[in-house]
């Protein structure tokens, strides 16, 4: 019994020690809610200007979906947790979306990287 109490006391002390030394995580919003100034854009075949495909309306990023393309941050990131929310305004069989992670170089129409759908 004494051994169990000593072990539990040591575990609780270790928990407080390591938790107290944790570095506070800084949260950075990738979208400022106003404009797309922190982003670069790829539009398939450069067929239209990016602002005809990507826009901001009521603090929401809107993407027309045609022509194909993607947007990516101007800043490179590593060792991160990404939180994203999206929705379809109109349901349809052709709806297709994803988030590319860890792309090295932007390419047209799509980069090499991990895509989460």
LUMGU-154784 format. One record per residue (C-alpha): residue in three letters; x, y, z. Coordinates in pm, whole numbers, plus 32768, in hexadecimal, padded with zeros to 4 digits. Layout:
BEGIN
('ALA',(X,Y,Z)),
...
end
This chain:
BEGIN
('UNK',(8000,8000,8000)),
('UNK',(811D,80EC,805A)),
('UNK',(81BF,80A1,7F0B)),
('UNK',(807B,80F8,7E50)),
('UNK',(8057,8246,7F04)),
('UNK',(81C4,829D,7EC1)),
('UNK',(819C,8240,7D52)),
('UNK',(805C,830D,7D2C)),
('UNK',(80FC,8438,7DD9)),
('UNK',(8226,8426,7CED)),
('UNK',(8142,840D,7BBC)),
('UNK',(8071,8539,7C27)),
('UNK',(81AB,8606,7C6E)),
('UNK',(8236,85AA,7B16)),
('UNK',(80ED,860A,7A72)),
('UNK',(80F3,8764,7B11)),
('UNK',(8264,8791,7AC3)),
('UNK',(8249,873B,7952)),
('UNK',(80FE,87F1,7926)),
('UNK',(818E,892B,79C6)),
('UNK',(82B6,8929,78D5)),
('UNK',(81DF,8909,779E)),
('UNK',(820B,8A22,76A5)),
('UNK',(80CF,8AE4,7661)),
('UNK',(805A,8AAD,74FD)),
('UNK',(8034,8BE6,742B)),
('UNK',(7EFE,8BE9,7350)),
('UNK',(7F1E,8C8E,71FE)),
('UNK',(7DEF,8CC8,7125)),
('UNK',(7E3C,8C8B,6FB7)),
('UNK',(7D09,8D4B,6F44)),
('UNK',(7CD3,8EA8,6FCF)),
('UNK',(7B5E,8EAD,6F7B)),
('UNK',(7B81,8FDB,6E99)),
('UNK',(7C53,8F8B,6D69)),
('UNK',(7D3A,8E87,6CCF)),
('UNK',(7E7B,8F4F,6CF7)),
('UNK',(7F2E,8E2D,6DA8)),
('UNK',(7EEF,8D3E,6C88)),
('UNK',(7F73,8CE6,6B2F)),
('UNK',(7E9C,8C47,6A22)),
('UNK',(7EBA,8B4C,6908)),
('UNK',(7DAE,8B42,67FA)),
('UNK',(7DC0,8A27,66FE)),
('UNK',(7E65,8A9E,65BF)),
('UNK',(7E5D,8C05,6641)),
('UNK',(7D13,8C16,6585)),
('UNK',(7C7A,8D29,665C)),
('UNK',(7CFB,8E18,6768)),
('UNK',(7CF7,8D80,68C5)),
('UNK',(7C07,8E89,6947)),
('UNK',(7AFC,8DFB,685F)),
('UNK',(7B14,8CAC,6915)),
('UNK',(7B70,8D09,6A7D)),
('UNK',(7AC3,8E18,6B48)),
('UNK',(7A57,8E7C,6CA7)),
('UNK',(78EB,8EBF,6CFC)),
('UNK',(7866,8EF4,6E5E)),
('UNK',(79AF,8E7E,6EFB)),
('UNK',(79A2,8D38,6E32)),
('UNK',(7A8D,8CC5,6D20)),
('UNK',(79C3,8C6E,6BEB)),
('UNK',(7A51,8B98,6AD3)),
('UNK',(7990,8B6C,698F)),
('UNK',(7A2F,8A1C,6940)),
('UNK',(7A63,8A54,67CD)),
('UNK',(7B5E,8A63,673F)),
('UNK',(7C1F,8977,6822)),
('UNK',(7D2B,89FE,6903)),
('UNK',(7D93,8A34,6A69)),
('UNK',(7E0B,8B3B,6B5B)),
('UNK',(7F38,8B1F,6C40)),
('UNK',(7FCE,8BF0,6D55)),
('UNK',(80E5,8CE2,6D06)),
('UNK',(8191,8C75,6E47)),
('UNK',(821B,8B12,6E70)),
('UNK',(81C1,8A57,6FAD)),
('UNK',(823E,8922,7061)),
('UNK',(81E3,8868,719F)),
('UNK',(807D,88E4,71AA)),
('UNK',(7F18,8883,71F4)),
('UNK',(7E26,88F9,70E9)),
('UNK',(7CBA,8941,7135)),
('UNK',(7BDB,897D,7007)),
('UNK',(7A66,8999,6FCF)),
('UNK',(79B5,898C,6E80)),
('UNK',(7860,894B,6DED)),
('UNK',(77B9,8914,6CA0)),
('UNK',(76BB,8A1B,6C41)),
('UNK',(7629,893F,6B31)),
('UNK',(7632,87C5,6B3F)),
('UNK',(76A3,8717,6A05)),
('UNK',(775A,85E9,697F)),
('UNK',(7872,86C0,68F7)),
('UNK',(78C4,8757,6A4C)),
('UNK',(7A2B,8705,6A9E)),
('UNK',(7B06,87B0,6B9C)),
('UNK',(7C3B,8771,6C66)),
('UNK',(7D57,880D,6D27)),
('UNK',(7EBB,87DE,6CAD)),
('UNK',(7FBF,87C1,6DBF)),
('UNK',(8138,87D7,6DA9)),
('UNK',(8155,8846,6C3F)),
('UNK',(82B7,88A4,6BDD)),
('UNK',(827D,8969,6A9F)),
('UNK',(8136,89E1,6A0D)),
('UNK',(80E5,8944,68BF)),
('UNK',(7FCE,896E,67C4)),
('UNK',(7ED2,88D3,67DD)),
('UNK',(7F2A,8813,691C)),
('UNK',(805E,87F9,69FA)),
('UNK',(810C,86C8,6A85)),
('UNK',(80AC,86A2,6BF1)),
('UNK',(7FB8,85FC,6CDB)),
('UNK',(7E4B,8642,6C8A)),
('UNK',(7D40,8611,6D94)),
('UNK',(7BDA,85F8,6D16)),
end
